[in-house]
């Protein structure tokens, strides 16, 4: 199964993507994490991306398309994948369709998680992240078992991402609306898009995600 998760920043793509990856036994490919790691390591890709990311702007299409194409060639993506954070522009979506067409493995479904702007600003400004595995936690949503520490790396203190202050959150939402929201129309026109409400209890949202895959999913690990 080949899937894309869309949604405004803070709508829950990362959390739901991880649950779905565990359920279907396919990798969740989060381009944001790949880019942040490249910045941390000071790679050429990271240096090319850093200035744009620091301003809350999108990384150039050619840079992101290149890293995604390389990632999709990995063995663990042969059975399928969940893309989180890509595509972010119509040009990227067209490039994704082209690379999957060359592989004879077209995209199956696009799930669009929706949420009001005010709600996601509140959610993101309170979000904490594990600097090791990049899992995110939020007191109003998925809270850590021990306050301030990652469930999977219990000796690691959670931190607030630098781009999760209110000014940068607002900027990211503006960029999303201007450049990424047109993807909804692009995928709806091809019949691949399903909208679901991204707010609510974790398991309730996950049930809605699974419902959006009706007619595509063939099962997987529980």
C-alpha positions in Angstrom: 0.0 0.0 0.0 1.3 3.4 -1.0 -0.2 6.3 0.9 0.2 10.1 1.5 -0.9 11.8 4.6 -1.8 15.5 4.2 -2.9 18.1 6.7 -2.1 21.5 8.2 0.9 21.4 10.6 -0.3 20.0 14.0 -3.2 18.0 12.5 -1.7 14.7 13.7 0.0 13.3 10.6 3.1 12.1 12.5 1.2 10.3 15.3 -1.3 8.7 13.0 1.4 7.8 10.5 3.4 5.9 13.1 0.3 3.9 14.2 -0.6 3.2 10.6 3.0 2.1 9.8 2.9 -0.4 12.8 -0.5 -1.7 11.7 0.4 -2.2 8.0 4.1 -3.1 8.6 5.3 -0.5 6.0 7.6 2.4 6.7 6.5 5.9 7.6 8.7 8.3 5.6 8.7 11.7 7.3 10.6 14.1 5.2 10.7 16.7 7.9 12.8 14.4 10.1 15.1 13.6 7.3 15.7 17.3 6.6 16.2 18.1 10.3 18.8 15.3 10.6 20.6 16.6 7.5 20.7 20.1 9.1 22.1 18.7 12.4 24.8 16.7 10.5 25.7 19.7 8.3 25.4 17.7 5.1 25.2 19.5 1.7 21.4 18.8 1.7 21.1 20.2 5.3 23.1 23.3 4.4 20.9 23.9 1.3 17.7 23.4 3.4 18.6 25.2 6.6 18.1 28.8 5.6 14.6 28.1 4.2 13.6 26.0 7.2 14.8 28.7 9.7 12.4 31.1 8.0 9.5 28.6 8.1 9.6 28.3 4.3 9.4 25.2 2.1 12.7 23.5 1.0 13.2 23.7 -2.8 11.3 21.0 -4.8 14.4 19.5 -6.4 16.1 19.0 -3.1 13.1 17.2 -1.5 12.2 15.2 -4.6 15.8 13.8 -4.7 15.8 12.6 -1.1 12.4 11.1 -1.4 13.2 9.2 -4.6 16.3 7.8 -3.0 14.4 6.8 0.1 11.6 5.0 -1.9 14.3 2.8 -3.5 15.1 1.3 -0.1 14.2 -2.4 0.4 11.8 -1.6 3.3 9.6 0.5 0.9 9.1 -2.3 -1.6 5.8 -3.4 0.0 4.6 0.1 0.4 5.1 3.3 2.4 3.4 6.2 4.2 4.6 9.6 3.1 4.3 12.3 5.8 5.4 15.8 4.8 5.7 15.0 1.1 4.5 16.1 -1.4 4.0 19.7 -0.2 3.5 21.3 -3.6 1.6 20.3 -6.8 5.0 20.1 -8.6 6.2 17.6 -6.0 2.9 15.6 -6.3 3.4 15.4 -10.1 7.0 14.3 -9.6 5.9 11.6 -7.2 3.3 10.3 -9.6 5.9 10.2 -12.3 8.5 8.3 -10.2 5.8 5.8 -9.1 4.6 5.4 -12.7 8.1 4.5 -13.7 8.1 1.8 -10.9 4.7 0.5 -12.0 3.4 1.1 -8.4 1.0 4.1 -8.4 -0.2 5.9 -5.3 -3.2 4.2 -3.6 -4.8 6.8 -1.4 -4.3 10.3 0.1 -5.7 10.9 3.6 -6.2 14.6 4.5 -6.4 15.3 8.2 -8.3 18.6 8.8 -8.3 20.8 11.9 -9.1 24.4 12.8 -6.2 26.8 12.7 -6.7 28.0 16.3 -6.7 24.4 17.6 -3.4 23.5 15.8 -1.6 26.6 17.0 -2.5 25.7 20.6 -1.5 22.1 20.0 1.9 22.9 18.4 2.9 25.6 20.9 2.5 23.0 23.7 4.2 20.1 21.7 7.3 18.4 23.0 9.6 16.1 21.0 12.1 13.4 21.7 15.5 14.5 20.2 16.4 10.8 19.6 13.3 9.3 17.9 11.4 12.5 17.1 8.2 11.2 18.6 6.0 14.0 19.7 3.9 14.5 22.9 1.3 16.9 23.9 -0.5 17.3 27.3 -3.8 17.8 25.5 -3.3 14.7 23.3 -0.7 12.0 23.6 1.1 12.7 26.9 4.3 10.9 27.9 4.0 8.2 30.6 6.5 10.1 32.7 6.2 13.9 32.4 9.1 15.4 30.4 10.6 12.2 29.2 10.2 10.0 26.1 8.3 6.7 26.5 10.7 4.9 24.2 13.9 6.6 25.5 13.2 7.0 29.2 16.5 8.7 30.0 15.9 11.4 27.3 14.3 14.7 28.2 11.7 16.0 25.8 12.4 19.4 24.1 10.4 22.0 22.3 11.3 22.2 18.6 12.7 25.6 17.6 10.0 26.0 14.9 7.2 25.5 17.5 7.0 29.1 18.8 3.7 30.9 17.9 5.2 33.2 15.3 6.8 30.4 13.3 3.7 28.2 13.7 1.6 31.0 12.1 4.1 31.3 9.3 4.1 27.6 8.6 0.3 27.6 8.5 0.4 30.6 6.0 2.9 28.7 3.8 0.7 25.6 4.0 -2.4 27.5 2.9 -0.6 29.2 0.1 1.5 26.3 -1.3 0.3 23.0 0.1 -3.5 23.4 0.3 -3.8 23.2 -3.6 -2.7 19.5 -3.2 -6.2 18.8 -1.9 -7.8 19.9 -5.2 -5.1 18.0 -7.1 -5.7 14.7 -5.4 -9.5 15.1 -5.1 -9.7 15.5 -8.9 -8.1 12.1 -9.3 -10.4 10.4 -6.8 -7.6 9.4 -4.4 -8.3 11.9 -1.6 -10.3 11.2 1.6 -10.9 14.0 4.2 -11.1 13.1 7.9 -11.3 15.2 11.1 -7.9 15.2 12.7 -8.9 16.3 16.2 -10.2 14.0 18.9 -9.1 11.0 20.9 -6.2 9.2 19.4 -8.0 5.9 18.8 -11.0 7.6 17.4 -8.9 9.5 14.8 -7.1 6.3 14.0 -10.4 4.5 13.3 -11.3 7.4 10.9 -7.9 7.0 9.2 -8.5 3.2 8.7 -12.0 4.0 7.4 -10.5 6.3 4.8 -8.5 3.3 3.5 -11.6 1.3 2.9 -11.3 -0.5 -0.4 -7.5 -0.3 -0.4 -6.2 -2.0 2.8 -5.7 -5.7 2.7 -4.9 -6.1 6.4 -1.6 -6.1 8.3 -0.3 -6.6 11.7 -2.5 -5.5 14.6 
